[in-house]
């Protein structure tokens, strides 16, 4: 994923699902050592591109979703489903798989 580029996604998530663009894996360690592609870990941070309407509750109303488009979130290493749309790698996951929002 290229940093700074706006991604236009033609995917509309359902219920409490969100679409996340994973951020690039670190290429250097904090000590300055360059990492080869095989040593890089899967990114666990991403930018929210789309949000579903919320989970349908038993009373017929929709639950509100705590994240919004543009938020930067942290998620588990194996959270969500990796999908390629228009040549871009994205993740589709449930809101409950998001661990935290990054506050700037």
PyMOL commands that set and color helices and strands:
alter all, ss='L'
color gray80, all
select helices_A, chain A and resi 37-39+95-97
alter helices_A, ss='H'
color red, helices_A
select strands_A, chain A and resi 17-22+45-51+72-75+81-85+88-94+98-101
alter strands_A, ss='S'
color yellow, strands_A
deselect
rebuild
show_as cartoon
